[in-house]
């Protein structure tokens, strides 16, 4: 069976569309953070130094629209309590991201940091 390489240069290519959705630094880092389990907005902000509140909110909203993240309201009354978790689709990215980590550490000759 021959390896089929998609034409990622074509705007209609599904692989290109997936790469564009995951191409954001913050999206990939949020996926890593959420692999540890559901977390609240403030927890995620602490885990991602450098991300602004606005960027975190926009990125989580976009990831929810793409079906990667689920927003759960834990308490309706003010102050509202909301947490974010990976959906089943979002969890499927664990293996491909682990492969990227393995590749990166193999290039540097160092061992990966503990999870």
C-alpha positions as CSV (number, residue, x, y, z in Angstrom):
1,X,0.0,0.0,0.0
2,X,1.5,3.3,-1.1
3,X,1.6,6.3,1.3
4,X,-0.8,9.0,0.3
5,X,0.5,12.5,0.8
6,X,-2.2,15.1,0.9
7,X,-1.8,18.3,-1.1
8,X,-1.6,20.6,1.9
9,X,-1.1,23.6,-0.4
10,X,-4.7,23.3,-1.5
11,X,-7.0,25.4,0.6
12,X,-9.7,22.6,0.5
13,X,-7.3,20.0,1.9
14,X,-8.6,18.6,5.1
15,X,-5.0,18.1,6.4
16,X,-4.3,21.8,5.7
17,X,-7.5,22.8,7.5
18,X,-6.5,20.8,10.6
19,X,-3.0,22.3,10.6
20,X,-4.4,25.8,10.4
21,X,-6.6,25.0,13.4
22,X,-3.8,23.6,15.4
23,X,-1.1,26.0,14.2
24,X,-1.6,28.4,17.1
25,X,1.0,28.1,19.8
26,X,-1.6,28.6,22.4
27,X,-4.0,25.9,21.1
28,X,-1.3,23.2,21.3
29,X,-0.2,24.4,24.8
30,X,-3.8,24.4,26.0
31,X,-4.2,20.9,24.7
32,X,-1.1,19.8,26.7
33,X,-2.5,21.6,29.8
34,X,-5.9,20.0,29.5
35,X,-4.5,16.5,29.0
36,X,-4.1,16.6,32.8
37,X,-7.8,16.9,33.2
38,X,-10.5,19.6,33.5
39,X,-9.3,23.0,34.7
40,X,-10.7,26.4,35.4
41,X,-9.8,29.6,33.5
42,X,-7.5,30.9,36.2
43,X,-5.7,27.5,36.5
44,X,-5.0,27.6,32.8
45,X,-3.8,31.1,32.9
46,X,-1.3,30.2,35.6
47,X,-0.1,27.2,33.7
48,X,0.5,29.3,30.5
49,X,2.8,32.2,31.4
50,X,2.6,34.9,28.8
51,X,-1.0,34.3,27.7
52,X,-3.3,37.2,28.2
53,X,-6.8,36.7,29.6
54,X,-8.2,37.9,26.3
55,X,-6.1,35.5,24.2
56,X,-7.0,32.6,26.6
57,X,-10.7,33.3,26.3
58,X,-10.6,33.7,22.5
59,X,-8.5,30.5,22.1
60,X,-10.8,28.4,24.4
61,X,-13.8,29.8,22.6
62,X,-12.3,28.8,19.2
63,X,-11.3,25.4,20.4
64,X,-14.9,24.9,21.7
65,X,-16.3,25.8,18.3
66,X,-13.9,23.3,16.7
67,X,-15.1,20.6,19.1
68,X,-11.8,20.2,20.9
69,X,-12.8,21.7,24.2
70,X,-15.9,21.5,26.3
71,X,-17.0,24.4,28.5
72,X,-18.8,23.2,31.7
73,X,-20.7,25.5,34.0
74,X,-20.3,24.2,37.5
75,X,-22.1,26.9,39.3
76,X,-24.6,29.3,37.6
77,X,-25.0,31.9,40.4
78,X,-22.4,34.7,40.5
79,X,-19.6,34.3,40.7
80,X,-20.0,31.6,38.1
81,X,-17.7,28.6,38.2
82,X,-16.6,27.3,34.8
83,X,-14.1,24.6,33.8
84,X,-12.7,23.5,30.5
85,X,-12.0,20.0,29.4
86,X,-10.9,18.2,26.3
87,X,-13.6,16.5,24.4
88,X,-13.2,13.0,23.0
89,X,-12.0,14.6,19.8
90,X,-9.5,16.8,21.7
91,X,-8.2,13.7,23.5
92,X,-7.3,12.1,20.2
93,X,-4.5,14.6,19.8
94,X,-2.5,13.1,22.7
95,X,-0.8,10.5,20.6
96,X,0.2,12.8,17.7
97,X,1.5,15.4,20.2
98,X,3.4,12.8,22.1
99,X,5.0,11.8,18.8
100,X,6.1,15.4,18.3
101,X,7.6,15.5,21.8
102,X,9.5,12.3,21.1
103,X,10.8,13.6,17.8
104,X,11.9,16.9,19.5
105,X,13.7,15.2,22.3
106,X,15.4,12.8,19.9
107,X,16.7,15.8,18.0
108,X,18.3,17.4,21.0
109,X,19.5,14.2,22.6
110,X,17.9,15.1,25.9
111,X,15.2,13.2,27.8
112,X,11.7,14.6,28.0
113,X,10.6,16.4,31.2
114,X,8.3,14.4,33.5
115,X,4.6,14.7,32.7
